[in-house]
Amino acid sequence: MSLNLPIDILCMKNILITGASSGLGEEFAYILAPKAEVLVLTARSVSKLENVKLKSLALNAQLKVVIIGVDLS
């Protein structure tokens, strides 16, 4: 999945993504990971977030990923 957004013009140091364990939230994590310094990923399933964290780190080794298991509904 790719977005036609001017991502380079955004100041993307710290990014919070809710619902990051699957679907659009997960895809946004992978799209934004190469440009971000810190990704904060939230979802109910911490185990799924751990997988997203590992894949995001593979896209950017300097990335800091914080996972938070929380139900925001």
C-alpha positions in Angstrom: 0.0 0.0 0.0 1.3 3.5 -0.8 -0.1 6.9 -0.2 0.4 9.9 -2.5 1.1 12.3 0.3 4.0 14.8 0.6 5.4 12.9 3.5 8.8 14.5 3.1 7.5 17.9 3.9 5.9 16.8 7.2 7.9 17.0 10.4 7.6 13.3 11.4 9.6 12.8 14.5 7.0 11.4 16.9 3.9 9.5 15.5 1.0 8.0 17.4 -1.0 5.4 15.6 -4.1 3.9 17.2 -5.4 0.5 16.0 -1.9 -0.3 14.9 -2.2 -4.1 15.3 -4.1 -4.6 12.0 -5.7 -3.0 9.0 -5.1 0.6 8.2 -3.3 1.3 11.4 -0.8 -1.4 10.7 -0.3 -0.3 7.2 0.3 3.3 8.3 3.0 2.1 10.7 4.9 0.4 7.8 4.4 3.5 5.5 5.6 5.9 8.2 8.3 3.9 9.9 11.1 4.7 7.4 10.7 8.5 8.0 9.8 8.5 11.7 12.1 8.8 14.8 9.5 7.5 17.3 6.4 5.4 16.6 3.9 5.0 19.4 1.6 2.1 18.5 -1.6 1.4 20.4 -4.1 -1.4 20.2 -5.8 -4.0 22.4 -3.5 -6.9 21.4 0.0 -6.4 22.7 1.2 -9.6 21.0 0.1 -8.3 17.6 1.7 -5.0 18.3 5.0 -6.8 19.0 4.9 -8.2 15.4 4.2 -4.8 14.0 7.1 -3.4 16.0 9.5 -6.0 14.6 8.4 -5.3 11.0 8.7 -1.6 11.6 12.2 -1.9 13.0 13.2 -3.9 9.9 12.3 -0.8 7.9 14.2 1.6 10.1 16.9 0.2 12.4 17.2 3.6 14.2 13.5 3.8 14.9 12.2 3.8 18.5 8.9 1.9 18.9 6.7 2.2 21.9 3.8 -0.2 22.2 0.8 0.4 24.5 -1.9 -2.1 25.0 -5.1 -0.1 25.5 -8.8 -0.3 24.5 -9.8 3.1 23.2 -13.3 2.2 22.3 
